[in-house]
Amino acid sequence: MNTAPGAPVTAYVALGANLGDAPAALRQALNDLGTLPHTRLVRASSLYRSAPVDSSGPDYVNAVAELSTALGPYDLLAGLQGLEQAAGRDRPWRNAPRTLDLDILLYGELRQDDPVLTVPHPRMLERAFVLLPLAEIAPTVVSAAQLLKVEKQVISRLADR
């Protein structure tokens, strides 16, 4: 991993949880994102509730955060995984219910697909629980056509963050 910070990059991170007190877990994770080295939380979306997609368990609570980070993409990923572990994340099987899930959606203009990291996130355009919060904080990043493709997915904005 590259530990020397580079020039700041705008990164968007999806947050989700459906075990325990999911809204509290996301609020804590939003606070924790700004504690990652060379990283600043720029803004965060509202919290949204949606049914699990390709998963099971209770409804998910989701949000998206915009970060300014000088961490490289792999170091950012490692930092996010550390926050997941600190929140009690367990990975018993693919798409298992979780206490916290943090995914890099976009990392500057980076286009990458390898076994460790794929950016842009490969399924972000299929999921209202990603696109609606992303559009809330970065409306120029999400097109009307992209939102139209997920309009039938049930998602509700929670009253507070």
GUVO-616413 format. One line per 10 residues: number of its first residue (from 1); for each residue x, y, z of N, C-alpha, C. Coordinates in steps of 0.02 Angstrom, whole numbers, plus 50000, padded with zeros to 5 digits. Example, Ala and Ser with C-alpha at 12.3 -4.5 7.8 and 13.67 -1.06 7.14 Angstrom:
2
1 = 50660,49716,50390,50615,49775,50390,50660,49835,50390; 50642,49888,50354,50684,49947,50357,50645,50002,50394 $
This chain:
161
1 = 50041,49941,50000,50000,50000,50000,50043,50062,50000; 50019,50113,49967,50053,50177,49965,50030,50218,50025; 50077,50234,50070,50058,50271,50130,50073,50345,50125; 50109,50367,50074,50123,50438,50066,50062,50472,50035; 50038,50525,50068,49979,50558,50040,49994,50593,49974; 49944,50595,49932,49950,50630,49868,49907,50692,49869; 49894,50719,49810,49850,50777,49804,49779,50755,49823; 49741,50799,49856,49673,50781,49876,49629,50763,49815; 49589,50712,49825,49542,50687,49775,49473,50687,49806; 49422,50699,49766,49353,50691,49790,49332,50619,49782 $
11 = 49311,50589,49837,49287,50520,49836,49217,50519,49865; 49175,50476,49838,49107,50466,49865,49104,50396,49893; 49077,50391,49954,49074,50327,49990,49001,50314,50009; 48978,50253,49993,48912,50232,50013,48916,50200,50083; 48867,50215,50124,48863,50187,50191,48797,50148,50196; 48799,50091,50228,48738,50052,50238,48744,50008,50300; 48687,49994,50330,48685,49949,50388,48613,49924,50396; 48606,49861,50420,48540,49836,50435,48537,49792,50497; 48589,49794,50537,48589,49759,50601,48600,49808,50657; 48570,49795,50714,48578,49839,50771,48544,49906,50759 $
21 = 48570,49958,50788,48543,50026,50778,48576,50055,50717; 48548,50040,50658,48579,50059,50595,48586,50135,50588; 48535,50175,50605,48546,50248,50599,48604,50273,50642; 48610,50247,50703,48665,50267,50746,48732,50244,50718; 48734,50185,50689,48795,50159,50659,48818,50204,50601; 48770,50227,50560,48788,50271,50505,48810,50340,50530; 48777,50366,50580,48798,50430,50608,48869,50426,50635; 48884,50371,50670,48952,50362,50697,49002,50354,50640; 48984,50316,50589,49029,50307,50532,49043,50373,50497; 48992,50415,50490,49003,50481,50459,49053,50522,50500 $
31 = 49047,50519,50565,49096,50553,50607,49165,50523,50598; 49169,50457,50595,49233,50422,50591,49267,50432,50524; 49229,50442,50470,49260,50453,50405,49308,50512,50406; 49290,50564,50441,49332,50623,50446,49394,50614,50488; 49398,50557,50523,49458,50544,50564,49509,50502,50527; 49492,50479,50467,49542,50443,50427,49599,50490,50410; 49661,50466,50408,49717,50510,50393,49708,50546,50326; 49728,50609,50325,49729,50648,50263,49660,50650,50229; 49607,50646,50269,49539,50642,50242,49494,50690,50280; 49450,50722,50242,49401,50768,50271,49332,50751,50244 $
41 = 49283,50747,50289,49214,50738,50269,49189,50805,50243; 49170,50809,50180,49147,50871,50149,49072,50880,50161; 49034,50828,50146,48962,50830,50158,48935,50759,50159; 48875,50753,50187,48842,50688,50191,48769,50697,50174; 48741,50646,50143,48670,50646,50126,48628,50634,50188; 48564,50640,50179,48516,50617,50229,48522,50542,50234; 48490,50514,50285,48486,50441,50291,48423,50418,50254; 48428,50361,50222,48373,50332,50183,48361,50260,50206; 48299,50239,50204,48280,50170,50221,48257,50134,50158; 48281,50072,50149,48260,50032,50091,48262,49958,50109 $
51 = 48224,49919,50072,48225,49846,50081,48291,49819,50056; 48314,49762,50084,48376,49732,50059,48372,49715,49985; 48427,49726,49949,48434,49707,49879,48489,49655,49875; 48473,49598,49846,48521,49542,49843,48547,49523,49912; 48505,49532,49962,48525,49519,50031,48463,49498,50070; 48470,49492,50135,48414,49473,50177,48417,49513,50241; 48369,49500,50285,48368,49534,50349,48324,49595,50349; 48331,49636,50402,48290,49696,50408,48306,49747,50353; 48264,49798,50348,48277,49853,50302,48346,49883,50316; 48375,49911,50264,48439,49946,50269,48428,50020,50280 $
61 = 48475,50050,50313,48481,50123,50316,48544,50139,50277; 48538,50187,50231,48594,50204,50186,48606,50279,50185; 48665,50298,50164,48684,50367,50153,48744,50367,50106; 48762,50427,50083,48823,50435,50043,48861,50495,50071; 48927,50487,50075,48970,50541,50099,49018,50562,50044; 49031,50627,50043,49083,50654,49999,49144,50667,50041; 49200,50641,50020,49263,50650,50055,49313,50687,50012; 49355,50725,50043,49415,50751,50011,49472,50713,50044; 49509,50674,50005,49560,50632,50035,49624,50633,49994; 49679,50632,50030,49744,50625,49998,49768,50553,50002 $
71 = 49727,50509,50030,49743,50437,50030,49735,50410,49960; 49777,50363,49941,49767,50328,49878,49706,50283,49885; 49680,50257,49829,49619,50218,49832,49624,50155,49875; 49681,50121,49874,49688,50061,49915,49694,50078,49989; 49727,50134,50005,49732,50155,50074,49664,50178,50100; 49626,50211,50058,49558,50230,50077,49516,50167,50090; 49520,50119,50046,49484,50056,50055,49504,50023,50121; 49568,50021,50135,49591,49991,50198,49563,50029,50258; 49561,50095,50254,49533,50135,50308,49459,50120,50318; 49422,50115,50263,49351,50099,50267,49340,50030,50298 $
81 = 49381,49982,50278,49374,49915,50306,49391,49914,50380; 49437,49956,50401,49452,49962,50473,49393,49989,50511; 49358,50039,50482,49298,50065,50515,49243,50013,50518; 49236,49973,50465,49186,49919,50466,49202,49869,50522; 49265,49850,50527,49284,49802,50579,49273,49830,50649; 49288,49894,50658,49277,49926,50723,49203,49927,50741; 49160,49928,50690,49087,49928,50701,49060,49857,50707; 49103,49807,50708,49081,49738,50717,49061,49703,50653; 49084,49727,50596,49066,49696,50532,49091,49625,50530; 49047,49580,50511,49063,49509,50501,49045,49492,50430 $
91 = 49083,49450,50397,49070,49432,50328,49061,49356,50321; 49006,49329,50350,48997,49257,50348,48981,49231,50278; 48950,49271,50236,48936,49254,50167,48924,49318,50128; 48926,49312,50062,48917,49371,50018,48848,49401,50031; 48845,49466,50038,48783,49505,50049,48747,49487,50113; 48784,49463,50163,48753,49449,50228,48731,49514,50260; 48680,49512,50304,48662,49572,50341,48724,49599,50377; 48725,49664,50389,48787,49693,50416,48775,49751,50464; 48822,49758,50509,48821,49814,50556,48844,49878,50522; 48888,49872,50472,48911,49930,50435,48943,49907,50370 $
101 = 48926,49940,50316,48955,49926,50251,48976,49993,50221; 49039,49998,50201,49066,50059,50171,49097,50041,50104; 49071,50071,50051,49095,50057,49984,49117,50120,49948; 49175,50118,49916,49196,50174,49875,49154,50171,49811; 49117,50225,49799,49077,50230,49738,49119,50260,49682; 49149,50317,49696,49189,50354,49648,49252,50379,49683; 49307,50379,49648,49370,50405,49674,49400,50449,49619; 49385,50513,49623,49407,50559,49571,49384,50534,49503; 49428,50534,49455,49412,50510,49387,49436,50438,49377; 49458,50406,49431,49487,50339,49425,49438,50289,49396 $
111 = 49463,50249,49349,49427,50191,49321,49472,50132,49332; 49448,50084,49372,49491,50028,49391,49447,49967,49403; 49472,49910,49384,49437,49847,49396,49488,49793,49409; 49498,49777,49472,49543,49722,49490,49511,49682,49547; 49542,49627,49568,49510,49586,49620,49500,49621,49687; 49536,49674,49700,49531,49709,49764,49482,49768,49762; 49483,49805,49707,49444,49867,49704,49419,49880,49633; 49355,49894,49628,49325,49914,49564,49293,49982,49574; 49316,50031,49535,49290,50099,49538,49281,50123,49467; 49223,50153,49451,49164,50162,49493,49135,50096,49518 $
121 = 49099,50100,49572,49068,50040,49601,49025,50006,49547; 49034,49941,49537,49001,49908,49480,48925,49907,49481; 48893,49913,49539,48820,49909,49542,48787,49974,49564; 48825,50028,49569,48796,50089,49595,48739,50117,49552; 48742,50107,49487,48690,50134,49443,48626,50093,49444; 48627,50036,49478,48568,49993,49483,48529,50003,49547; 48553,50046,49591,48526,50049,49659,48503,50119,49679; 48439,50124,49692,48411,50188,49715,48442,50209,49781; 48458,50160,49824,48486,50177,49890,48556,50207,49885; 48586,50204,49826,48650,50238,49813,48637,50302,49775 $
131 = 48598,50298,49721,48590,50356,49676,48552,50414,49708; 48500,50401,49747,48463,50456,49778,48505,50495,49828; 48539,50461,49875,48582,50500,49920,48640,50534,49884; 48668,50502,49833,48722,50533,49794,48696,50595,49758; 48638,50590,49728,48609,50648,49693,48593,50705,49742; 48576,50688,49804,48562,50740,49854,48624,50784,49866; 48683,50753,49871,48743,50792,49888,48785,50810,49828; 48775,50776,49771,48814,50790,49711,48769,50784,49650; 48722,50831,49641,48672,50824,49588,48701,50820,49518; 48760,50847,49506,48788,50844,49439,48821,50777,49424 $
141 = 48828,50735,49475,48860,50669,49465,48809,50617,49442; 48745,50628,49456,48692,50580,49440,48645,50612,49389; 48633,50578,49335,48589,50605,49283,48516,50588,49297; 48472,50625,49266,48400,50612,49271,48385,50543,49242; 48419,50523,49189,48408,50457,49159,48427,50402,49207; 48481,50412,49244,48502,50362,49293,48450,50356,49349; 48425,50412,49372,48374,50410,49424,48309,50378,49399; 48292,50390,49337,48232,50361,49307,48236,50284,49307; 48294,50257,49297,48302,50184,49294,48290,50150,49361; 48295,50187,49416,48285,50157,49482,48223,50184,49518 $
151 = 48181,50220,49481,48124,50254,49513,48073,50207,49544; 48070,50145,49522,48021,50098,49550,48047,50063,49614; 48110,50073,49631,48136,50045,49693,48111,50086,49752; 48085,50052,49802,48056,50087,49860,48112,50109,49907; 48112,50173,49920,48162,50202,49965,48129,50263,49998; 48144,50273,50062,48114,50331,50097,48169,50367,50135; 48164,50433,50133,48211,50475,50169,48190,50479,50241; 48237,50469,50287,48222,50474,50358,48220,50547,50379; 48186,50560,50433,48174,50630,50454,48237,50667,50472; 48285,50635,50503,48345,50671,50523,48407,50629,50509 $
161 = 48463,50661,50514,48527,50626,50504,48555,50615,50571 $
